[in-house]
Structures are given as C-alpha cells and as structure tokens.
Amino acid sequence: MGNSEGGLRIVENSDLLYEYNKNVRPAVISFSLGLDYPASCPNLLAGFIHIKPNDSFKQDSILTCTPLCLYVIRGCGTTKIADEGQVDWSEDDLLVVPYQTQALNHFAHEDTAFYYVHDEPLLKYLRAKPAEKAFTTTIFRSHVLREKVESIREKPGSEHANRLGTLIGNPDISETKSLTHTLWALMNVLPANSLQKPHRHNAVALDLVTYAPKGKCYTLIGYDLNEDGTIRSPTRLEWKSGSAFTTPLGMWHSHHNESTDEDAWILPMQDAGLSKLEILPNEIFFNIFSHLLWNDILTSFWLLNKRFNSLIYLNFSINNCGIIINKTSLSYKIFLSKLFPLISNCSSLINSIRHIHLDGTCPHSYDFFNKNHCIQNYPNLKSLILDQFYLSKVLINNLCFLITGRLNELTMILDDVFTVFELEKELLERAATQNTFVGESKKKNKRCVL
C-alpha cells in the first residue's frame, strides 16, 4: 500500500500502479458548454497555480469538490492538510486530496507551478455538496510513475503498442483502477520518433504535457478518418512542456513525436466512475426506444438536452412510433394531463409525429377530434389507426380532411359490417366531391383499409 505518515499515503512502490506571483488560472470554457459556473469540461475544472519562492497560497477549492488532483510542474515545497498533517512534494509528483473542511496551505521553497483538476462542476450540476472523504490523501512520487512506465516499455512487443503508459490507480479504489472515485489518469510516454495512431475517447480528456522536446511534438485532431486511417482535415495542436489542451469526446486524434532522441510525456485525465450515457451512439438509443412505450420515451428523455430532443424528433419521424392511446399502453387521462401540454407547446415535436393510434373503447378518445385536441393539428401525420370507433359527423369530416391532403394510410378496425359499408360509402362520396379516390386500391401512395 505504500508508507503512511500522519494520515497521508505515500506511494513509493511502482507495483501498486496499473499497466494500461500568486496566480490561479483556471482553463474555463463554460460559455461554450452553456454553463453558468467555471468548467473545463462538463464534469471537471482544470487550471494552474503559480507560487513565488518562499511564499504561500491558501487553496479553498478543496471545500467544494470531492477530489483535488495537483501535479507539480516545477518547484518544491510542502502542503499542510488540516487534520492529516503535512506532505512534501517536488517536481513531477502527483498529489491527490479528498474533500476537506479547511483550505489547503501550500508553501513553496522554489518558484512553483501546479496543474490542478477537480470535480466541482459535477457537484454544481447536481446541486450537491461534499460531505465526507472518499479516499485517503495520496501522493505518487515522480520516480515511481516513471519506473512503472519504463517497466511496461521493456516488455516484449511493447514497440507495437499504441499506448505506453500506466494507469495511476488509488489503492482505495482498486475495483476501477482510477485515480479517485471521479477521476481517471494515465501517465503516458510518447517515445522519440514515434506516433500514437488515431484513436478517440469515451469522455473528454484534459491533457497536460509534462515534457515535450521543443518544436517536435504535436497532436492532430479531427472529426473523421481518411480511407488510409489518417485524420481528415485535422487541426494541429503544438505541444509545449507545462501546457494543457482538451480532447473532445468522440473526436479522432493522434499524438506525434518527431524528435530523434528525446521522449515526450503526457498526462491525460478524464472523469471516471460515472455513468456515461451520452457516449452511446444514436443507433443504441433507437434500439432502446424500440423497447419503450412512446410516452415513456417522452417522460424519460425529453428535455435532458438538445441531443435527446433531436433523437426523439427523429424517432417519431422514421419509425412507426407516435401517439398511441389504448387500454394497454396509456390512458387518455394521463395523456391529457401530462403529455398533451408537452406536445402542444413544442412545434418541432408536433411536426415530427407521423403516426397516431387511437382505441375507441378508451374514454375520451373521441375528444382527439374536437377543436381543442384536433387531430388536424399534426401537419406531418401520415398514418392513422382507429380501433372500434363509432361514426359521427365530426369523425367523418376529420377523416375526409386528412385523406384529402395528409394521410398516406388510414386503418379502421370495425366489427359492424353495416357500419363499414356506411363509412366507405360516405368517404367515397366525400372524396368524389373533392376529386380524391378512397378505397382498397392505391392512388398517389394513399391507402384506406376498412
């Protein structure tokens, strides 16, 4: 487990790691994320701290996050943690501290720069406050991280690996091999004269370049791949020691080291231990939707974000999914109280509905044809199924209107043969006066089945 001093854990054994002026400058992109609080990606905030020699700095962000990760870019000094004692650190050490009730006090013996990452944006989003420590304060010594990576590099076949690095796993969270319960980290080496082939992540990556030969390293990033596997129309990001950049979720990127004799080192961090529902492709969601009732889709996914709204629009547009009201799926009462206001207040949702299925044995289903809930309000309605409906002038007027200029398919399920005959006669007479054919045959891709 490593040595413990005053409640601190000092990791000094690489076998514990897994293969695979006072100035605070947060790396904030809150505006582009649509957030009203500082964030570098939806769940994390990264930034830099500069402390002059023989000066101190009180860091109070530990009061509002559950883990705080500090990487020492340069310098050496000590950090006092209220009820856990004092820890010494130096260049390239990695210090991870859980939630505290008092601010951290950093003292720098030399000119010092920290890179920090914490999960305050996640707590802001959840409207939550930390209440207890989730792990023991831990410091990973720089030589331990480097030794572990070097041991992986020496393994047979490592020259063919697309990634040479060690997962920085906290012993308290061994089941996920992550740095903390909400942070994942990898110490990664990019050998001289090599590249890490195009790949993409399932979460946003906050990348710190811990060392790069000057003018020799860069990342290419883009949305698509060419047929030869290279990135199409990439953006080039130059590496500089002590600098950081963000790799968006799902974007292809490759890392390049064109130095002939120097390795480069990079430390990516991502959120971890969280449910990443949005990493799933659209096809998976459509498959999920196919097993759900339409009203459950709306109540579960509507207004989560713009992507889910768009998926719901598309699902209604391309599948035989629409408003279905019958005894087995949804009562008209629930539709009227919960779903009708939602649908009627969104023109995009109304426009996306192509299919409606109504059961006449359900109370108030006929209200769908009155002025307030008029079925004519769905401009792109193409398929209508009416099961066990009694004929009325209002119903026939609506059907004639829909058949004339809107529906591609009308299906009516009726038990009474005489009623079927009368309905067909009425529709034919109405259609004749409006120059529209209605019957069992097809014309202009329209079909009426009685």
C-alpha positions, 0 to 999 in steps of 0.5 A, spaced: 500 500 500 505 504 500 508 508 507 503 512 511 505 518 515 500 522 519 494 520 515 497 521 508 499 515 503 505 515 500 506 511 494 513 509 493 512 502 490 511 502 482 507 495 483 501 498 486 500 502 479 496 499 473 499 497 466 494 500 461 506 571 483 500 568 486 496 566 480 490 561 479 488 560 472 483 556 471 482 553 463 474 555 463 470 554 457 463 554 460 460 559 455 461 554 450 458 548 454 452 553 456 454 553 463 453 558 468 459 556 473 467 555 471 468 548 467 473 545 463 469 540 461 462 538 463 464 534 469 471 537 471 475 544 472 482 544 470 487 550 471 494 552 474 497 555 480 503 559 480 507 560 487 513 565 488 519 562 492 518 562 499 511 564 499 504 561 500 497 560 497 491 558 501 487 553 496 479 553 498 477 549 492 478 543 496 471 545 500 467 544 494 469 538 490 470 531 492 477 530 489 483 535 488 488 532 483 495 537 483 501 535 479 507 539 480 510 542 474 516 545 477 518 547 484 518 544 491 515 545 497 510 542 502 502 542 503 499 542 510 492 538 510 488 540 516 487 534 520 492 529 516 498 533 517 503 535 512 506 532 505 512 534 501 512 534 494 517 536 488 517 536 481 513 531 477 509 528 483 502 527 483 498 529 489 491 527 490 486 530 496 479 528 498 474 533 500 476 537 506 473 542 511 479 547 511 483 550 505 489 547 503 496 551 505 501 550 500 508 553 501 513 553 496 521 553 497 522 554 489 518 558 484 512 553 483 507 551 478 501 546 479 496 543 474 490 542 478 483 538 476 477 537 480 470 535 480 466 541 482 462 542 476 459 535 477 457 537 484 454 544 481 450 540 476 447 536 481 446 541 486 450 537 491 455 538 496 461 534 499 460 531 505 465 526 507 472 523 504 472 518 499 479 516 499 485 517 503 490 523 501 495 520 496 501 522 493 505 518 487 512 520 487 515 522 480 520 516 480 515 511 481 510 513 475 516 513 471 519 506 473 512 503 472 512 506 465 519 504 463 517 497 466 511 496 461 516 499 455 521 493 456 516 488 455 516 484 449 512 487 443 511 493 447 514 497 440 507 495 437 503 498 442 499 504 441 499 506 448 505 506 453 503 508 459 500 506 466 494 507 469 495 511 476 490 507 480 488 509 488 489 503 492 482 505 495 479 504 489 482 498 486 475 495 483 476 501 477 483 502 477 482 510 477 485 515 480 479 517 485 472 515 485 471 521 479 477 521 476 481 517 471 489 518 469 494 515 465 501 517 465 503 516 458 510 516 454 510 518 447 517 515 445 522 519 440 520 518 433 514 515 434 506 516 433 500 514 437 495 512 431 488 515 431 484 513 436 478 517 440 475 517 447 469 515 451 469 522 455 473 528 454 480 528 456 484 534 459 491 533 457 497 536 460 504 535 457 509 534 462 515 534 457 515 535 450 522 536 446 521 543 443 518 544 436 517 536 435 511 534 438 504 535 436 497 532 436 492 532 430 485 532 431 479 531 427 472 529 426 473 523 421 478 518 418 481 518 411 480 511 407 488 510 409 486 511 417 489 518 417 485 524 420 481 528 415 482 535 415 485 535 422 487 541 426 494 541 429 495 542 436 503 544 438 505 541 444 509 545 449 512 542 456 507 545 462 501 546 457 494 543 457 489 542 451 482 538 451 480 532 447 473 532 445 469 526 446 468 522 440 473 526 436 479 522 432 486 524 434 493 522 434 499 524 438 506 525 434 513 525 436 518 527 431 524 528 435 530 523 434 532 522 441 528 525 446 521 522 449 515 526 450 510 525 456 503 526 457 498 526 462 491 525 460 485 525 465 478 524 464 472 523 469 471 516 471 466 512 475 460 515 472 455 513 468 456 515 461 450 515 457 451 520 452 457 516 449 452 511 446 451 512 439 444 514 436 443 507 433 443 504 441 438 509 443 433 507 437 434 500 439 432 502 446 426 506 444 424 500 440 423 497 447 419 503 450 412 505 450 412 512 446 410 516 452 415 513 456 420 515 451 417 522 452 417 522 460 424 519 460 428 523 455 425 529 453 428 535 455 435 532 458 438 536 452 438 538 445 441 531 443 435 527 446 430 532 443 433 531 436 433 523 437 426 523 439 424 528 433 427 523 429 424 517 432 417 519 431 419 521 424 422 514 421 419 509 425 412 507 426 412 510 433 407 516 435 401 517 439 398 511 441 392 511 446 389 504 448 387 500 454 394 497 454 399 502 453 396 509 456 390 512 458 387 518 455 387 521 462 394 521 463 395 523 456 391 529 457 394 531 463 401 530 462 403 529 455 398 533 451 401 540 454 408 537 452 406 536 445 402 542 444 407 547 446 413 544 442 412 545 434 418 541 432 415 535 436 408 536 433 411 536 426 415 530 427 409 525 429 407 521 423 403 516 426 397 516 431 393 510 434 387 511 437 382 505 441 375 507 441 373 503 447 378 508 451 374 514 454 375 520 451 378 518 445 373 521 441 375 528 444 382 527 439 377 530 434 374 536 437 377 543 436 381 543 442 385 536 441 384 536 433 387 531 430 388 536 424 393 539 428 399 534 426 401 537 419 406 531 418 401 525 420 401 520 415 398 514 418 392 513 422 389 507 426 382 507 429 380 501 433 372 500 434 370 507 433 363 509 432 361 514 426 359 521 427 359 527 423 365 530 426 369 523 425 367 523 418 369 530 416 376 529 420 377 523 416 375 526 409 380 532 411 386 528 412 385 523 406 384 529 402 391 532 403 395 528 409 394 521 410 398 516 406 394 510 410 388 510 414 386 503 418 379 502 421 378 496 425 370 495 425 366 489 427 359 492 424 359 490 417 353 495 416 357 500 419 363 499 414 359 499 408 356 506 411 363 509 412 366 507 405 360 509 402 360 516 405 368 517 404 367 515 397 362 520 396 366 525 400 372 524 396 368 524 389 366 531 391 373 533 392 376 529 386 380 524 391 379 516 390 378 512 397 378 505 397 382 498 397 386 500 391 392 505 391 392 512 388 398 517 389 401 512 395 394 513 399 391 507 402 384 506 406 383 499 409 376 498 412 
